[in-house]
Amino acid sequence: VQLQASGGGLVQPGGSLRLSCTASESIHSSVFMGWYRQAPGGQREFVANIRSGRDPRYAPSVEGRFTISRDNAKKSVYLQMNRLEPQDTAIYYCNAGGSSNGVWGQGTQVTVSS
């Protein structure tokens, strides 16, 4: 499986972006798909994930501002990011199957700056 992420860019504080990630083949709905991010000089950290039968999970720093969703028919997962803050600046990576043994996309840059 390969993951292709898109949708990053430069946005002002308070703005919104929507990230998309599409898989090269179907991923069972019971498999976690999610987003992680890595800020300059920092480690990769969990942002959000989703799978069937469970409520989406979010990092406390994005809870209430970001929304993850998934369209299994389109083999895609999305991250709607609202009320963006400079601290959200990072490379965002799509993941399928978890951070330990899963598959990673190539990353998409999100920069929040005035």
Secondary structure, 3 states (H helix, E strand, C coil): CCEEEECCEEECCCCCEEEEEEECCCCCCCCCEEEEEECCCCCCEEEEEECCCCCCEECCCCCCCEEEEEEHHHCEEEEEECCCCHHHCEEEEEEECCCCCCEECCCEEEEECC
